[in-house]
Every structure is written in structure tokens, then in C-alpha cells.
Amino acid sequence: MVAIVTDFDRVPRILRLNISGQPVDWISWQEAVCLYAREIVVWTLGDAVLRIRGGHSREDSCQSHVDIHAIVACEGKVVHPSRGVPPLTNEALFRRDLNVCLYCGGAFSDGDLTRDHVIPTSRGGRDTWDNVVAACKRCNHHKGSRLLEECSVELLALPYVPNFAEYLALINSGRILGDQMEFLRRSFGANSRQFGSTGRMQ
């Protein structure tokens, strides 16, 4: 079943794959239409989320249309994005840690969370996925530039580097269709906290 959309701003983003089925990026429905028009979409998954209507045929007056699917695999050079380290942003970090402070265990909105360096940068720590956690402002202030053992604080879960499939889920959190999430989840790493559907720390 194809959705009848009147507000094109509400059309979900489309998950683009390379021809071997590896997730590459999120694209807009306009970009997806171009891929269909160039005839480089080789297979699709998920439901059709939008139907774009074209002109009428001179021969039989039938109107052309393109159904845009939630997941599209395209021809072209096979890209291996999973080989790189996804960029570290606060938004993706907070989603990785389920918007939970990894010191006190409280759930917070983005505005009440901070990026805390487990080993402070002033002590030689790096600003990398495996050295940062989501922390509420109170816990971040309490820990300051000390090491965990110096302030009697324990981590509730270890930081980790999300793979590219999980990163795509993190940066589009809240706007992912069910079939898109199901596809991405199959490629999440063993450390991922995104497996559960309850929103609780795994």
C-alpha cells in the first residue's frame, strides 16, 4: 500500500544501500526520485512510502508514476562505510547511551546531557567514541577532571564505537520506519545498546 502524502515535509528519509546491501546513507525523497529516474535502483525493500505522479501518455492517456520505497539498493561503486569510524556528535552519543547518564542512571533530555570524557582530556584522554559517555550536568560537574577512581564514580556501561549501520540509526532516531530499523538492526555490533525495544539500558 502506498501512502497518500499531502505534506511532503513529513515524508520519511529513504535508506540507500549499495548493490551488495550495505547501508550507505539517508537520502531525501527527491534524491530517491532521481535515482529511480536514472534507473540505477536495482532492488528495494520495505513498503512504498510515496507515489510520485508524472505526465499522461499520448497513446493511452495513462498517468505515469514512481513508487518510492523505504529502502533502495543502487548500482555503482561498492562503498564500504563500515571500515571508517562514524563521526562523533552529541546527538549520536546521547542516542547511543539511550539518553541515560552513565554515572547516575537517570534519563534526561538532550538539553540536560553533556559529553563527558571518562579519561579527561586534561589527563591525556581523547575525544573519541570509546572514551566518552552521556552524563547529566550534575554528574559531569561532580566528576570534573578527575579519573573515576579518584571520585568514587562507576560507569553503568562501557563506551563503545558504533558501527556504521548503528550510526545511521542513531542520527535518524525517532524518524526511522519499522522495516528500515529492522534492516539496520541486523548489522549492529555486539556491543550495541539499541537491540531492545523498551528504551531501557541493555
C-alpha positions in Angstrom: 0.0 0.0 0.0 1.4 3.4 -1.0 0.9 6.4 1.3 -1.0 9.3 0.0 1.1 12.3 1.1 -0.1 15.9 1.1 2.7 17.3 3.3 5.9 16.4 1.6 7.9 17.7 4.6 6.6 14.7 6.5 7.9 12.0 4.1 10.4 9.8 5.9 14.0 9.7 4.7 14.9 6.8 2.5 17.7 4.4 3.4 20.1 4.0 0.5 22.1 0.8 0.2 24.9 -0.1 -2.3 24.3 -3.0 -4.6 25.7 -5.5 -2.1 23.2 -4.5 0.5 25.4 -2.4 2.8 23.8 0.8 4.2 25.3 3.9 2.7 23.3 7.0 3.8 19.9 8.6 4.3 18.5 10.4 1.3 15.5 12.6 0.7 12.6 11.5 -1.4 13.7 14.0 -4.1 17.1 12.3 -4.3 15.3 8.9 -4.4 13.2 10.1 -7.4 16.4 11.0 -9.2 17.8 7.5 -8.6 14.7 5.9 -9.9 14.7 8.2 -12.9 18.3 7.3 -13.7 17.3 3.7 -13.4 20.1 2.8 -11.0 17.7 1.4 -8.3 18.2 -2.4 -8.7 16.1 -3.6 -5.8 14.0 -2.4 -3.0 12.9 -3.5 0.5 10.1 -2.3 2.7 6.8 -0.6 1.9 6.4 2.1 -0.7 6.2 5.3 1.3 5.3 7.7 -1.5 3.9 7.7 -5.0 5.1 10.4 -7.4 2.8 11.0 -10.4 4.1 12.1 -13.7 2.6 13.1 -17.0 -0.1 11.3 -19.2 0.8 9.0 -22.1 -0.2 10.3 -25.5 -1.1 6.8 -26.6 -3.5 5.7 -23.8 -3.7 8.7 -21.5 -2.4 6.6 -18.6 -0.6 8.7 -16.0 3.0 7.5 -15.2 4.1 7.2 -11.6 7.0 6.1 -9.4 6.6 4.3 -6.1 9.4 5.3 -3.7 10.3 2.5 -1.3 11.7 2.9 2.2 14.9 1.1 1.3 16.6 1.3 -2.1 19.7 -0.5 -3.3 21.6 1.2 -6.2 24.1 0.3 -8.8 27.5 2.0 -8.7 30.8 1.6 -6.9 30.5 -0.6 -3.8 31.2 1.6 -0.8 32.4 0.1 2.5 31.4 2.8 5.0 31.7 0.4 7.9 35.5 0.5 7.6 35.6 4.1 8.9 34.8 5.4 12.3 31.5 7.3 12.3 31.8 11.0 13.3 31.2 11.7 17.0 28.4 14.1 17.7 26.5 14.8 20.9 23.2 13.8 19.2 24.5 10.4 18.2 26.3 9.9 21.5 23.2 10.6 23.6 21.2 8.1 21.4 23.9 5.5 21.7 23.6 5.8 25.5 19.8 5.9 25.3 19.7 9.4 26.8 20.8 7.9 30.1 23.5 9.4 32.3 26.0 6.6 32.6 27.0 7.7 36.1 23.7 8.1 37.9 21.4 6.2 35.6 18.9 9.0 35.2 17.1 9.6 31.9 17.5 13.1 30.5 16.6 15.2 27.5 19.4 16.2 25.2 19.5 19.7 26.7 20.2 18.2 30.2 23.0 15.9 29.0 26.7 16.6 28.3 29.6 14.7 26.7 31.9 13.5 29.5 35.4 12.2 28.8 35.9 9.1 31.0 39.6 9.9 31.0 39.6 13.7 30.9 41.3 15.4 28.0 43.4 17.3 30.6 44.7 13.9 31.7 45.5 12.7 28.2 42.1 11.3 27.3 40.9 11.6 23.7 37.6 12.9 22.3 36.7 9.5 20.8 33.7 7.2 21.0 35.4 4.8 23.3 36.3 7.5 25.8 33.1 9.5 26.0 29.7 8.9 27.7 26.5 10.7 28.1 26.4 12.4 31.6 23.9 14.7 33.3 25.3 18.1 34.2 25.3 17.3 37.9 27.4 14.2 37.4 29.7 15.8 34.9 30.4 18.7 37.3 30.9 16.3 40.2 33.5 14.2 38.3 35.2 17.3 36.8 38.7 16.5 35.5 39.2 13.5 37.9 39.6 9.9 37.0 36.7 7.5 38.0 38.7 6.0 40.9 39.5 9.4 42.2 35.9 10.4 42.7 34.2 7.1 43.6 32.2 7.0 40.4 31.4 3.9 38.4 30.3 3.5 34.8 26.9 1.8 34.3 28.0 0.6 30.8 31.2 0.8 28.8 31.6 3.3 26.0 32.0 1.8 22.5 32.3 2.7 18.8 29.1 2.1 17.0 29.4 0.5 13.6 28.1 2.4 10.5 24.7 0.7 10.5 24.1 1.7 14.1 25.3 5.2 13.5 22.8 5.6 10.7 20.1 4.6 13.2 21.4 6.9 15.8 21.4 10.1 13.6 17.9 9.5 12.4 16.5 8.4 15.7 12.7 8.9 16.0 12.2 9.1 12.3 13.0 5.5 11.2 10.4 3.3 9.7 10.0 -0.2 11.2 11.3 -2.0 8.2 14.3 0.4 8.0 15.2 -0.2 11.7 14.8 -4.0 11.3 17.2 -3.9 8.4 19.8 -1.8 10.1 19.5 -3.7 13.4 20.7 -6.9 11.7 24.1 -5.3 11.2 24.5 -3.7 14.7 27.6 -4.7 16.6 27.6 -7.0 19.6 28.2 -4.0 21.9 25.1 -2.1 20.8 22.6 -1.0 23.3 20.0 -0.5 20.6 18.7 -4.0 20.4 15.9 -3.7 22.9 12.6 -2.0 22.1 11.8 -0.9 25.6 14.2 2.0 25.6 15.9 0.6 28.8 19.7 0.2 29.1 20.6 -3.3 27.7 
